[in-house]
Amino acid sequence: MKKAIRMRVFPDKHEAYKKRHDELWPELQEVLKTHGCTKYNIWLDEETHYLFAYLEIEDEELFTKIADMTINRKWWDFMADIMETNADNSPVSIDLTQVFELED
């Protein structure tokens, strides 16, 4: 299953966002993998500060369980100072609708 979401990083926090993801905690990487995430890519539009994330997951229900895990909550708290978040520190994210795909 393919997913795409949009989030937003604060204008002066682009470098911090990249650095934190370059150093993504091994425990969080493992949780993503064990919950069926086989690909996860994030791009930044430097002009608008929007992040575009593309994920491939095996099972939506399994993947959504990550939100309640302690390691994920710690990550949200860690990221809250550099991006738009909800009251629980989860990133404000908008699901995007796929409108085109070209495959071999």
KOLNUGU-272346 format. One line per 5 residues: their letters; for each residue x, y, z of N, C-alpha, C. Coordinates in nm, 4 decimals, padded with zeros to 6 digits, m for minus. Layout:
KOLNUGU-272346
a	X:Y:Z:X:Y:Z:X:Y:Z; ...
end
This chain:
KOLNUGU-272346
mkkai	00.0846:m00.1173:00.0000:00.0000:00.0000:00.0000:00.0892:00.1236:00.0000; 00.0533:00.2205:m00.0813:00.1288:00.3452:m00.0901:00.0541:00.4552:m00.0176; 00.1300:00.5403:00.0526:00.0728:00.6533:00.1247:00.1574:00.7765:00.0954; 00.0933:00.8897:00.0936:00.1648:01.0164:00.0824:00.0996:01.1148:00.1777; 00.1832:01.1902:00.2478:00.1318:01.2904:00.3412:00.2113:01.4199:00.3266
rmrvf	00.1484:01.5281:00.3706:00.2126:01.6585:00.3717:00.2207:01.7078:00.5157; 00.3371:01.7597:00.5507:00.3594:01.8189:00.6821:00.4316:01.9508:00.6594; 00.4651:02.0212:00.7665:00.5341:02.1497:00.7494:00.6373:02.1687:00.8603; 00.7563:02.2051:00.8176:00.8653:02.2355:00.9099:00.8761:02.3873:00.9215; 00.9187:02.4363:01.0368:00.9335:02.5804:01.0536:01.0439:02.6330:00.9614
pdkhe	01.0274:02.7549:00.9083:01.1206:02.8085:00.8083:01.2684:02.8058:00.8489; 01.2975:02.8303:00.9733:01.4386:02.8351:01.0153:01.4880:02.7012:01.0699; 01.4128:02.5937:01.0476:01.4474:02.4635:01.1057:01.4737:02.3542:01.0019; 01.4950:02.3922:00.8773:01.5199:02.2929:00.7727:01.6398:02.2045:00.8051; 01.7496:02.2669:00.8429:01.8716:02.1904:00.8724:01.8529:02.0995:00.9932
aykkr	01.7878:02.1481:01.0949:01.7635:02.0669:01.2140:01.6764:01.9465:01.1802; 01.5771:01.9679:01.0961:01.4888:01.8580:01.0565:01.5682:01.7497:00.9841; 01.6506:01.7905:00.8895:01.7318:01.6937:00.8151:01.8284:01.6217:00.9081; 01.8954:01.6956:00.9947:01.9930:01.6356:01.0864:01.9272:01.5309:01.1758; 01.8117:01.5622:01.2296:01.7437:01.4672:01.3175:01.7046:01.3407:01.2424
hdelw	01.6669:01.3542:01.1175:01.6322:01.2354:01.0398:01.7563:01.1596:00.9938; 01.8650:01.2304:00.9721:01.9918:01.1628:00.9405:02.0363:01.0759:01.0578; 01.9953:01.1142:01.1767:02.0321:01.0433:01.2993:01.9115:00.9724:01.3619; 01.8174:00.9308:01.2767:01.6956:00.8650:01.3259:01.7313:00.7507:01.4207; 01.6657:00.7485:01.5328:01.6945:00.6494:01.6355:01.6757:00.5073:01.5813
pelqe	01.7719:00.4202:01.6066:01.7598:00.2811:01.5607:01.6328:00.2123:01.6112; 01.5905:00.2441:01.7335:01.4691:00.1834:01.7880:01.3460:00.2225:01.7067; 01.3427:00.3465:01.6609:01.2294:00.3921:01.5809:01.2344:00.3302:01.4413; 01.3531:00.3187:01.3859:01.3676:00.2511:01.2568:01.3141:00.1086:01.2646; 01.3481:00.0402:01.3722:01.3035:m00.0980:01.3893:01.1517:m00.1068:01.4029
vlkth	01.0928:m00.0149:01.4773:00.9469:m00.0131:01.4925:00.8799:00.0082:01.3570; 00.9312:00.0990:01.2782:00.8746:00.1218:01.1448:00.8786:m00.0061:01.0623; 00.9925:m00.0723:01.0634:01.0076:m00.1957:00.9853:00.9172:m00.3075:01.0359; 00.9120:m00.3257:01.1665:00.8307:m00.4348:01.2210:00.6809:m00.4081:01.2088; 00.6467:m00.2851:01.1797:00.5063:m00.2509:01.1583:00.4743:m00.2320:01.0094
gctky	00.5573:m00.2936:00.9265:00.5258:m00.3048:00.7856:00.5640:m00.1893:00.6958; 00.6461:m00.0982:00.7421:00.6906:00.0122:00.6574:00.8134:m00.0347:00.5792; 00.7978:m00.0481:00.4487:00.9082:m00.0973:00.3658:00.9843:00.0154:00.2957; 00.9207:00.1301:00.2817:00.9858:00.2489:00.2247:00.9293:00.3714:00.2943; 01.0168:00.4689:00.3181:00.9727:00.5951:00.3777:01.0683:00.7022:00.3277
niwld	01.0187:00.7929:00.2484:01.0983:00.9023:00.1940:01.0300:01.0337:00.2281; 01.1116:01.1358:00.2567:01.0585:01.2681:00.2855:01.1349:01.3701:00.2013; 01.0594:01.4586:00.1353:01.1182:01.5676:00.0588:01.0734:01.6995:00.1190; 01.1556:01.8020:00.0996:01.1269:01.9356:00.1513:01.1142:02.0346:00.0360; 01.0068:02.1122:00.0358:00.9941:02.2268:m00.0541:01.0477:02.3456:00.0250
eethy	01.1673:02.3895:m00.0076:01.2345:02.4926:00.0706:01.1658:02.6282:00.0640; 01.0852:02.6516:m00.0387:01.0155:02.7796:m00.0500:00.8917:02.7858:00.0387; 00.8173:02.6759:00.0466:00.6934:02.6761:00.1244:00.7093:02.6113:00.2612; 00.8208:02.5396:00.2805:00.8514:02.4695:00.4056:00.7658:02.3450:00.4244; 00.6968:02.3048:00.3177:00.6175:02.1828:00.3249:00.7057:02.0611:00.3046
lfayl	00.6732:01.9574:00.3789:00.7379:01.8275:00.3657:00.6407:01.7351:00.2937; 00.6920:01.6582:00.2017:00.6131:01.5573:00.1322:00.6725:01.4226:00.1698; 00.5928:01.3378:00.2317:00.6394:01.2055:00.2716:00.5698:01.0997:00.1877; 00.6493:01.0050:00.1408:00.5981:00.8918:00.0643:00.6351:00.7645:00.1389; 00.5350:00.6807:00.1642:00.5571:00.5566:00.2377:00.4976:00.4393:00.1614
eiede	00.5597:00.3264:00.1777:00.5000:00.2014:00.1338:00.4885:00.1143:00.2571; 00.3664:00.0696:00.2837:00.3398:m00.0103:00.4024:00.2668:m00.1376:00.3628; 00.2791:m00.2369:00.4492:00.2151:m00.3649:00.4206:00.0699:m00.3692:00.4655; 00.0396:m00.3002:00.5760:m00.0937:m00.3092:00.6351:m00.1237:m00.1800:00.7097; m00.2287:m00.1112:00.6705:m00.2648:00.0174:00.7316:m00.2930:00.0041:00.8809
elftk	m00.3678:m00.0979:00.9196:m00.4033:m00.1165:01.0603:m00.2792:m00.1395:01.1466; m00.1881:m00.2229:01.0988:m00.0641:m00.2478:01.1723:00.0189:m00.1206:01.1820; 00.0302:m00.0482:01.0732:00.1111:00.0727:01.0706:00.0575:00.1794:01.1658; m00.0733:00.1955:01.1737:m00.1302:00.2993:01.2602:m00.1044:00.2735:01.4085; m00.0718:00.1506:01.4451:m00.0420:00.1186:01.5849:00.0850:00.1873:01.6341
iadmt	00.1698:00.2300:01.5424:00.2933:00.2991:01.5807:00.2622:00.4257:01.6601; 00.1546:00.4926:01.6263:00.1200:00.6199:01.6910:00.1111:00.6091:01.8427; 00.0730:00.4938:01.8940:00.0568:00.4772:02.0387:00.1802:00.4212:02.1083; 00.2860:00.4000:02.0340:00.4065:00.3406:02.0941:00.4908:00.4492:02.1623; 00.5516:00.4137:02.2730:00.6312:00.5080:02.3519:00.7426:00.5713:02.2705
inrkw	00.8158:00.4921:02.1929:00.9272:00.5461:02.1145:00.8773:00.6486:02.0131; 00.7618:00.6249:01.9569:00.7059:00.7198:01.8608:00.6632:00.8486:01.9297; 00.6023:00.8361:02.0475:00.5616:00.9549:02.1244:00.6841:01.0383:02.1621; 00.7934:00.9707:02.1975:00.9175:01.0431:02.2291:00.9688:01.1169:02.1062; 00.9587:01.0540:01.9885:01.0018:01.1188:01.8648:00.9168:01.2427:01.8370
wdfma	00.7861:01.2294:01.8531:00.6990:01.3456:01.8336:00.7384:01.4594:01.9267; 00.7635:01.4279:02.0529:00.8044:01.5311:02.1483:00.9361:01.5956:02.1063; 01.0282:01.5140:02.0578:01.1602:01.5592:02.0127:01.1487:01.6526:01.8922; 01.0510:01.6296:01.8069:01.0353:01.7068:01.6842:00.9441:01.8286:01.6993; 00.8733:01.8386:01.8086:00.7701:01.9422:01.8245:00.8230:02.0850:01.8161
dimet	00.9494:02.1059:01.8473:01.0030:02.2419:01.8445:01.0430:02.2890:01.7052; 01.0351:02.1992:01.6045:01.0800:02.2402:01.4719:00.9743:02.2250:01.3622; 00.8553:02.1787:01.3993:00.7522:02.1623:01.2967:00.6133:02.1855:01.3533; 00.5178:02.2028:01.2640:00.3795:02.2211:01.3066:00.3281:02.0914:01.3674; 00.2674:02.1028:01.4865:00.2188:01.9852:01.5567:00.0788:02.0065:01.6114
nadns	00.0151:01.8962:01.6429:m00.1135:01.8965:01.7122:m00.0881:01.9071:01.8624; m00.1932:01.9134:01.9408:m00.1818:01.9273:02.0860:m00.1027:01.8134:02.1502; m00.1075:01.6931:02.0915:m00.0330:01.5793:02.1475:00.1083:01.5670:02.0901; 00.1540:01.6708:02.0198:00.2849:01.6783:01.9545:00.2971:01.5936:01.8286; 00.1913:01.5265:01.7874:00.1962:01.4569:01.6585:00.2053:01.5620:01.5490
pvsid	00.2763:01.5314:01.4414:00.2852:01.6311:01.3348:00.1486:01.6561:01.2705; 00.1221:01.7808:01.2389:00.0043:01.8118:01.1592:00.0325:01.7514:01.0218; m00.0483:01.6566:00.9820:m00.0255:01.5915:00.8524:m00.1562:01.5767:00.7772; m00.1448:01.5916:00.6486:m00.2588:01.5817:00.5586:m00.2324:01.4657:00.4637; m00.3246:01.3702:00.4573:m00.3131:01.2622:00.3606:m00.3342:01.3191:00.2215
ltqvf	m00.2502:01.2774:00.1288:m00.2604:01.3217:m00.0092:m00.3223:01.2114:m00.0942; m00.3927:01.2511:m00.1968:m00.4597:01.1576:m00.2865:m00.3749:01.1387:m00.4122; m00.3454:01.0150:m00.4439:m00.2694:00.9868:m00.5650:m00.3574:01.0108:m00.6872; m00.3028:01.0833:m00.7846:m00.3778:01.1105:m00.9056:m00.3090:01.0585:m01.0312; m00.1846:01.0103:m01.0191:m00.1133:00.9580:m01.1357:00.0009:00.8695:m01.0895
eled	00.0294:00.7671:m01.1688:00.1456:00.6818:m01.1432:00.1909:00.6221:m01.2756; 00.3209:00.6225:m01.2963:00.3816:00.5595:m01.4141:00.4765:00.4529:m01.3635; 00.4499:00.3303:m01.3982:00.5355:00.2184:m01.3585:00.5757:00.1402:m01.4815; 00.6841:00.0664:m01.4674:00.7293:m00.0220:m01.5768:00.6326:m00.1340:m01.5976
end
